[in-house]
């Protein structure tokens, strides 16, 4: 069950990692690595050809940031991966911004549209524009923005997102639909 509590051992490792125990961080990595790698691969599969960030690099950078942030106290898989979603979003957007800056306005980093998010398979999306739109949405409706982050970047189900947000599944479903419509409008205005 994806929203289930982490095993006692894994929860203890997260706590010890947040307290700076390097051995706990080493022991935690194999437990979460495969799922983080699948998440990273799903993001990078959506990237335009020529993207230079590899899944392994994304996983390692995300893991280091999660461990280094010093607050790895998540007790469920959904909460852990919601943090991973935030971290991976930041890494991908930072990478896209650096690539854009290096090319001085050249080709922007683009992600393939996620069918679940935009229902338009095959189209690409500017990752920086998506991040900017999410930042704007966060000011208008923080829960809707967080729902997108959890679903799109974190790969969480409606049920898992509801658990993290501490709202009902129907509320998450409604927020997801509203956010999709709002983002479609915002992103179509930027193209």
C-alpha positions in Angstrom: 0.0 0.0 0.0 1.6 3.3 -1.1 0.3 5.5 1.6 1.2 3.0 4.3 3.5 3.9 7.1 7.2 3.4 6.5 8.6 0.4 8.1 10.0 1.0 11.6 13.5 0.5 10.3 13.0 3.0 7.4 11.4 5.6 9.7 14.3 5.2 12.1 16.8 5.7 9.2 15.0 8.9 8.1 15.1 10.3 11.7 18.8 9.3 12.1 19.6 10.8 8.7 17.9 14.1 9.7 20.0 14.1 12.8 23.2 13.9 10.7 24.0 10.2 10.9 26.0 9.4 7.8 25.6 5.6 8.1 21.8 6.0 8.3 21.9 8.0 5.0 24.0 5.3 3.5 21.6 2.6 4.7 18.5 4.5 3.5 19.6 5.0 -0.1 19.0 1.4 -1.3 15.6 1.3 0.3 14.3 4.3 -1.7 16.6 4.3 -4.7 14.6 2.1 -7.1 11.4 4.2 -6.6 13.3 7.5 -6.9 14.9 6.2 -10.1 11.5 5.2 -11.6 10.2 8.7 -10.8 13.3 10.3 -12.3 13.0 8.2 -15.5 9.4 9.1 -15.9 10.3 12.8 -15.7 13.2 12.5 -18.1 11.3 10.4 -20.6 9.1 13.5 -21.1 12.1 15.7 -21.8 13.0 16.9 -25.3 15.8 15.1 -27.1 19.2 16.4 -26.1 18.4 16.9 -22.5 21.7 16.5 -20.6 20.4 15.5 -17.1 20.5 11.7 -16.5 18.1 9.8 -14.3 20.9 8.6 -12.0 22.2 12.2 -11.6 18.7 13.4 -10.8 18.2 10.7 -8.2 21.5 11.3 -6.6 21.1 15.0 -6.5 17.5 14.7 -5.1 18.6 12.2 -2.5 21.5 14.4 -1.4 19.2 17.4 -1.1 16.6 15.4 0.9 19.2 14.1 3.3 21.1 17.4 3.6 18.0 19.4 4.3 18.1 18.0 7.8 14.3 17.5 8.2 13.8 14.0 6.8 11.1 13.0 9.3 8.5 11.7 6.9 6.6 8.7 8.3 4.8 7.5 5.2 5.8 6.7 1.7 3.5 9.4 0.3 5.0 12.0 2.5 8.6 11.0 1.6 7.8 11.0 -2.1 6.0 14.4 -1.8 9.3 15.8 -0.5 11.1 14.0 -3.4 8.7 15.6 -5.8 9.4 19.1 -4.5 13.2 18.5 -4.7 13.1 16.9 -8.2 11.0 19.8 -9.4 13.6 22.3 -8.1 16.4 20.4 -9.7 14.7 20.1 -13.1 13.7 23.7 -13.1 17.2 24.9 -12.0 18.7 22.7 -14.7 16.3 24.2 -17.3 17.1 27.7 -16.2 20.8 27.1 -16.4 20.5 25.6 -19.8 18.4 28.6 -21.0 21.0 31.0 -19.6 23.9 29.2 -21.2 22.2 29.3 -24.6 21.2 32.9 -24.1 17.6 32.5 -24.9 18.0 29.5 -27.1 16.1 26.2 -26.9 14.3 26.0 -23.6 14.1 22.8 -21.7 10.8 21.1 -22.6 8.8 18.2 -21.1 6.4 16.1 -23.0 2.8 16.8 -21.9 1.7 14.4 -19.3 -1.6 12.9 -20.5 -3.0 12.9 -17.0 -2.2 16.6 -16.7 -3.0 18.0 -20.1 -4.7 15.3 -22.1 -2.7 16.2 -25.2 -0.2 13.4 -25.8 2.8 14.3 -27.9 2.9 18.0 -27.2 5.8 19.5 -25.3 5.7 21.9 -22.4 8.3 24.5 -21.3 9.4 23.3 -17.9 10.3 26.8 -16.8 6.9 28.2 -17.9 5.2 25.3 -16.0 7.2 26.3 -12.9 6.4 30.0 -13.3 2.7 29.1 -13.8 2.8 26.9 -10.7 4.4 29.7 -8.7 1.6 32.0 -9.8 -1.1 29.3 -9.0 0.5 28.9 -5.6 -0.3 32.5 -4.8 -3.9 32.1 -5.9 -4.5 28.6 -4.5 -1.7 26.9 -2.7 -3.5 23.6 -2.3 -4.2 23.3 -6.1 -0.5 24.1 -6.8 0.6 21.5 -4.3 -1.8 19.0 -5.8 -0.2 19.5 -9.2 3.3 19.1 -7.7 2.3 15.9 -5.9 0.5 14.4 -8.9 2.8 15.6 -11.8 6.2 15.8 -10.2 5.6 13.2 -7.4 3.6 10.7 -9.3 1.3 10.3 -6.3 -2.2 8.9 -6.7 -5.3 10.9 -5.8 -5.4 8.9 -2.5 -1.8 9.6 -1.7 -2.1 13.3 -2.5 -5.2 13.4 -0.2 -3.2 11.8 2.6 -0.4 14.3 2.2 -2.7 17.3 2.0 -5.0 16.0 4.7 -8.1 16.5 2.6 -10.6 14.1 1.0 -10.0 12.4 -2.3 -12.9 14.3 -3.8 -11.3 17.6 -2.8 -8.0 16.5 -4.4 -9.9 15.4 -7.6 -11.6 18.8 -7.8 -8.4 20.7 -7.2 -6.6 18.6 -9.8 -9.3 19.3 -12.4 -9.3 23.1 -11.6 -5.5 23.3 -11.7 -5.3 21.4 -15.0 -7.8 23.8 -16.6 -6.0 26.8 -15.2 -2.5 25.6 -16.2 -3.7 24.7 -19.7 -4.9 28.3 -20.1 -1.7 29.8 -18.7 0.6 27.6 -20.7 -1.3 28.1 -24.0 -0.9 31.9 -23.5 2.9 31.5 -23.3 3.2 29.6 -26.6 
